[in-house]
Amino acid sequence: MAKLILGANRGIGLEITRQLCQRGENVIATARTASDELRASGAEVHEGIDVARHDTLRSLAASLTGRPLDWVLVVSGLMSVQRLGELDETAVEGIRAQFETNALGPLMAAEILTPLLGNGSKLGILTSRMGSIEDNTSGNSYGYRMSKAAVNMAAASLAHDLAPRGIAVALLHPGWVRTDMTRHSGLIDPPESAAAIIERMDHVGLEDSGRFWHAPNREILPW
């Protein structure tokens, strides 16, 4: 059985890939363009895969036919900032792009790739507590917040729809991590976040499928 990591080129996805390879797992990692670090990780690397381009997901699924997976973990994400008072056409395009990657991408990955998962397997989606309506205390970041709220709802539906097939869904906030996406601000580094995500993926089951986890401290987040 193999573990498939979508969006493994850098940051959290790269570190998850490294840690899984280090513990002896069979890891398949995807990227639009593979970095030297990803190639050196020990994973089987598939380039040209973009969750916002569903044809690339279909090509990936075709290439993996006959190779059962026990994880599909969607790490890919896009973040840009849109503020009230600045919502011109460029801002709206940025919002649309975030929906394509952050919400529709994971949903279509589930549609196309979960046929490779069997009973007892797991689908993981990296989200953000910025998608929590209750937790929104600062406003702004319209595209990122809206797209993450949308993928949270998608994951809740996927948990119901995949339960009859014995597939558990983990919806994971990775913490505020120092990566390129956050311009290296944050509270934790990728190795700590990756270890927490792997731990949650290892232990999630049908009894807690669809929950919205803060992976580093195991807190269940509000919707």
C-alpha positions as CSV (number, residue, x, y, z in Angstrom):
1,M,0.0,0.0,0.0
2,A,1.2,3.5,-0.8
3,K,0.6,6.9,0.6
4,L,-0.2,9.7,-2.0
5,I,0.8,13.3,-1.1
6,L,-0.6,15.9,-3.4
7,G,1.4,19.1,-3.3
8,A,4.7,17.9,-1.9
9,N,7.2,20.2,-3.6
10,R,8.0,22.4,-0.6
11,G,7.0,23.4,2.9
12,I,4.6,21.2,4.8
13,G,4.1,18.7,1.9
14,L,7.8,18.2,1.4
15,E,8.3,17.6,5.1
16,I,5.4,15.1,5.4
17,T,7.0,13.3,2.4
18,R,10.4,13.2,4.0
19,Q,9.1,12.0,7.4
20,L,7.0,9.2,5.8
21,C,9.9,8.1,3.7
22,Q,12.2,8.1,6.7
23,R,9.9,5.7,8.6
24,G,9.9,3.3,5.6
25,E,6.6,4.1,3.9
26,N,5.9,3.7,0.2
27,V,5.3,7.3,-0.7
28,I,4.0,8.8,-4.0
29,A,4.5,12.6,-4.1
30,T,3.2,15.1,-6.6
31,A,4.3,18.5,-7.7
32,R,3.7,20.9,-10.6
33,T,7.5,21.0,-10.9
34,A,9.6,18.9,-8.6
35,S,12.3,20.5,-6.5
36,D,15.7,18.9,-5.9
37,E,14.7,18.4,-2.3
38,L,11.6,16.5,-3.3
39,R,13.6,14.3,-5.7
40,A,16.0,13.5,-2.8
41,S,13.3,12.6,-0.4
42,G,13.0,8.9,-1.4
43,A,9.5,9.3,-2.7
44,E,8.2,8.3,-6.1
45,V,7.7,11.7,-7.7
46,H,5.0,12.6,-10.3
47,E,5.5,16.0,-11.9
48,G,3.0,18.1,-13.8
49,I,0.2,17.5,-11.3
50,D,-2.0,20.5,-10.4
51,V,-5.1,20.1,-8.3
52,A,-6.7,23.0,-10.2
53,R,-6.2,21.2,-13.5
54,H,-8.5,18.1,-13.2
55,D,-7.1,16.5,-16.3
56,T,-3.7,16.1,-14.5
57,L,-5.5,14.4,-11.6
58,R,-7.1,12.0,-14.1
59,S,-3.8,11.3,-15.7
60,L,-2.3,10.6,-12.2
61,A,-5.2,8.2,-11.4
62,A,-4.7,6.4,-14.7
63,S,-1.0,5.9,-14.0
64,L,-1.7,4.5,-10.5
65,T,-4.4,2.0,-11.7
66,G,-3.8,-1.3,-9.9
67,R,-1.8,0.2,-7.1
68,P,-4.0,0.5,-4.0
69,L,-3.5,3.5,-1.7
70,D,-4.1,3.7,2.0
71,W,-3.8,7.5,2.1
72,V,-4.6,10.4,-0.2
73,L,-3.5,13.6,1.5
74,V,-4.2,16.9,-0.3
75,V,-1.7,19.5,0.9
76,S,-1.8,21.9,-2.2
77,G,-3.0,25.4,-1.3
78,L,-3.0,28.9,-2.6
79,M,-3.1,32.1,-0.5
80,S,-3.5,35.7,-1.5
81,V,-5.1,38.7,0.4
82,Q,-8.1,40.6,-0.7
83,R,-9.5,43.5,1.4
84,L,-12.7,45.4,1.5
85,G,-12.3,48.6,-0.4
86,E,-9.9,47.0,-2.8
87,L,-12.1,44.4,-4.5
88,D,-11.5,45.2,-8.1
89,E,-11.5,42.7,-11.0
90,T,-7.9,41.6,-10.2
91,A,-8.9,40.9,-6.6
92,V,-11.9,38.9,-7.8
93,E,-9.7,36.8,-10.1
94,G,-7.5,36.1,-7.0
95,I,-10.5,34.9,-5.1
96,R,-11.5,32.6,-8.0
97,A,-8.0,31.2,-8.2
98,Q,-8.1,30.3,-4.5
99,F,-11.5,28.6,-4.9
100,E,-10.1,26.5,-7.8
101,T,-7.0,25.3,-5.7
102,N,-8.3,25.3,-2.1
103,A,-11.9,24.1,-2.6
104,L,-12.5,22.5,-6.0
105,G,-9.0,21.0,-6.1
106,P,-9.5,18.8,-3.0
107,L,-13.1,17.9,-4.0
108,M,-12.0,16.8,-7.5
109,A,-9.0,14.9,-6.0
110,A,-11.5,13.0,-3.9
111,E,-13.7,12.3,-6.9
112,I,-10.9,11.1,-9.1
113,L,-8.5,9.4,-6.6
114,T,-10.7,7.8,-3.9
115,P,-11.6,4.9,-6.2
116,L,-8.0,3.8,-5.5
117,L,-8.8,3.7,-1.7
118,G,-10.2,0.7,0.0
119,N,-11.8,-0.2,3.3
120,G,-9.8,1.3,6.2
121,S,-8.1,3.9,4.0
122,K,-8.0,7.7,4.6
123,L,-8.5,10.9,2.8
124,G,-6.8,13.9,4.4
125,I,-7.3,17.6,3.4
126,L,-5.2,20.4,4.7
127,T,-7.4,23.4,5.5
128,S,-7.1,26.4,7.8
129,R,-8.8,27.7,10.9
130,M,-9.2,30.8,8.7
131,G,-12.1,28.9,7.2
132,S,-13.9,28.8,10.6
133,I,-16.8,31.3,10.7
134,E,-16.9,31.3,14.5
135,D,-13.1,31.8,14.7
136,N,-13.1,34.9,12.4
137,T,-12.2,37.8,14.6
138,S,-10.2,40.0,12.2
139,G,-12.0,40.0,8.8
140,N,-10.3,40.5,5.4
141,S,-8.5,37.7,3.5
142,Y,-11.8,37.1,1.6
143,G,-10.6,34.6,-0.9
144,Y,-8.6,32.5,1.5
145,R,-11.3,32.5,4.2
146,M,-14.1,31.7,1.8
147,S,-12.3,29.0,-0.1
148,K,-11.3,27.3,3.1
149,A,-14.8,27.5,4.5
150,A,-15.9,25.9,1.3
151,V,-13.5,23.0,1.5
152,N,-14.5,22.4,5.1
153,M,-18.0,21.9,4.0
154,A,-16.9,19.6,1.2
155,A,-14.9,17.5,3.7
156,A,-18.0,17.2,5.9
157,S,-20.0,15.9,3.0
158,L,-17.2,13.6,1.9
159,A,-17.1,12.0,5.3
160,H,-20.7,11.0,4.9
161,D,-20.4,9.9,1.3
162,L,-17.2,7.8,1.9
163,A,-18.2,6.2,5.1
164,P,-20.1,3.3,3.4
165,R,-16.8,2.4,1.7
166,G,-14.9,2.4,5.0
167,I,-12.9,5.6,4.1
168,A,-12.2,8.1,6.9
169,V,-11.8,11.8,6.2
170,A,-9.4,14.0,8.2
171,L,-9.8,17.8,7.9
172,L,-6.5,19.3,9.2
173,H,-5.4,22.7,10.2
174,P,-1.6,22.5,10.2
175,G,-1.0,25.4,12.6
176,W,0.6,28.7,11.8
177,V,3.7,27.4,10.0
178,R,6.8,29.2,8.9
179,T,6.7,28.5,5.1
180,D,6.9,30.5,1.9
181,M,3.1,30.8,1.9
182,T,3.2,32.7,5.3
183,R,6.4,34.5,4.3
184,H,8.1,32.6,7.1
185,S,6.1,34.1,9.8
186,G,4.4,31.8,12.2
187,L,4.7,29.8,15.4
188,I,6.0,26.4,14.3
189,D,8.3,25.0,11.7
190,P,7.3,22.5,9.0
191,P,8.8,19.4,10.7
192,E,6.7,19.9,13.8
193,S,3.5,20.5,11.7
194,A,4.2,17.6,9.5
195,A,4.7,15.2,12.4
196,A,1.4,16.3,13.9
197,I,-0.4,15.8,10.6
198,I,1.0,12.4,10.2
199,E,0.0,11.5,13.7
200,R,-3.6,12.6,13.1
201,M,-3.7,10.7,9.8
202,D,-2.4,7.6,11.5
203,H,-5.1,7.6,14.1
204,V,-8.2,9.0,12.4
205,G,-11.0,6.5,11.9
206,L,-14.6,6.4,10.9
207,E,-15.7,7.3,14.4
208,D,-14.2,10.8,14.1
209,S,-14.3,11.1,10.3
210,G,-15.1,14.6,9.1
211,R,-13.9,16.5,12.2
212,F,-12.0,19.7,11.9
213,W,-8.8,19.3,13.7
214,H,-6.0,21.6,14.8
215,A,-3.4,19.0,14.1
216,P,-0.5,20.2,16.4
217,N,-2.6,20.3,19.6
218,R,-5.4,17.9,18.6
219,E,-8.1,20.5,19.3
220,I,-11.4,20.1,17.5
221,L,-12.0,23.5,15.9
222,P,-15.3,25.3,15.6
223,W,-17.0,25.6,12.2
